[in-house]
Amino acid sequence: MAGYRPDIPPHVAEVIRQLPPEVKRGVKSALRALSEGSAVGVPLQRELAGFLKYRVKRYRIVYALDRKQRIIRIVAIGHRRGVYEELADFVRRSR
């Protein structure tokens, strides 16, 4: 999975900017590791199938891989308590 270019949409970049400093450092480090291929997330299930999650303390990075274009698309970053519900709502609305 080496050499993936991260695609971070503006709404996710704004979430990153508002994170506490220690979490922000962890998220940025995780994004580097994911794009270099030195870290691998866990596949999500049910209505979120096709996305992967990566843990950073109590926060989750949810992303999708575009293997053909070698892009890692970051779709959400948030506290584990709410990030999956928010993403599931978004997926339902976009269908």
C-alpha positions in Angstrom: 0.0 0.0 0.0 3.0 2.3 -0.3 2.7 5.7 -1.8 -0.9 6.7 -1.4 -1.7 10.4 -1.8 -4.1 11.7 0.9 -7.2 13.4 -0.2 -8.5 15.5 2.7 -11.7 17.5 2.0 -12.2 21.0 3.5 -14.7 19.8 6.2 -12.3 17.2 7.4 -9.3 19.7 7.4 -11.5 22.0 9.6 -12.1 19.1 12.1 -8.4 18.5 12.3 -7.7 22.2 12.9 -10.1 22.1 15.9 -8.7 19.0 17.6 -6.8 19.2 20.9 -3.0 19.6 20.2 -2.0 16.1 21.3 -4.8 14.5 19.2 -4.0 16.7 16.2 -0.3 15.5 16.4 -1.5 11.9 16.5 -3.9 12.3 13.6 -1.2 14.0 11.4 1.2 11.2 12.3 -1.4 8.6 11.5 -2.2 10.2 8.2 1.4 10.1 7.2 1.7 6.4 8.2 -1.5 5.6 6.3 -0.3 7.3 3.1 3.1 5.7 3.3 1.6 2.3 3.8 3.2 1.6 7.1 -0.2 1.5 8.9 -3.4 -0.4 7.9 -6.9 0.3 9.1 -9.7 -2.1 9.9 -12.5 -2.6 7.4 -16.0 -1.3 8.5 -19.1 -3.4 8.1 -22.8 -3.2 7.2 -23.8 0.2 5.7 -20.2 1.4 6.1 -18.7 -1.4 4.1 -16.0 -0.1 1.8 -14.5 2.2 4.4 -11.7 1.5 6.8 -11.0 2.9 10.2 -7.8 3.8 12.0 -7.6 4.4 15.7 -5.8 7.5 17.2 -6.5 7.5 21.0 -10.2 7.9 21.3 -10.6 9.3 17.8 -11.1 7.5 14.5 -9.9 8.3 11.0 -12.4 6.8 8.5 -11.2 6.5 4.9 -11.5 4.8 1.6 -8.7 3.6 -0.6 -8.7 4.2 -4.4 -6.1 1.6 -5.4 -6.3 2.5 -9.1 -5.5 6.2 -8.5 -3.4 5.5 -5.4 -5.4 7.9 -3.3 -6.4 7.6 0.3 -9.7 9.5 0.7 -10.3 10.7 4.2 -14.0 10.8 4.7 -14.3 11.6 8.5 -12.3 12.2 11.6 -14.0 12.3 15.0 -14.4 10.9 18.4 -15.3 7.2 18.4 -18.6 7.9 20.2 -20.1 9.8 17.2 -18.1 9.4 14.1 -19.7 6.2 12.8 -23.3 7.5 13.3 -22.5 10.8 11.5 -20.9 8.9 8.6 -23.8 6.4 8.4 -26.2 9.3 8.2 -24.1 10.9 5.5 -24.0 7.6 3.5 -27.8 7.2 3.8 -28.4 10.8 2.6 -26.1 10.5 -0.4 -27.8 7.3 -1.8 
